[in-house]
Amino acid sequence: MKDLLEYIAKSLVDDPDQVSVKESNGEKAIVLELTVAADDMGKVIGKQGKIAKSIRTITKAAAAKEGKRVTVEIQK
């Protein structure tokens, strides 16, 4: 999950070196905290949150294959 989210985020932003993903595992849930540069927040969130929603959909689909639930939090 972590690698997938990091790959997607680095593809979207202007400063890929500022992208970091922190993963917290629970029994059935994974929390991914995506941190990007302040200038790149708009690119990751998108208009009306459409890109952020798409990122969450992709990670949820990948997590479903493993039988887990995932939550993506975007921070600057």
Buried (B, 14 or more C-beta within 10 A) or exposed (E): BBEBBBEBBBEBBEEBEBBEBEBEEEEEEBBBBBBBBEEBBEBBBBEEEEBBEEBBEBBBEBBEEEEBEBBBEBEE
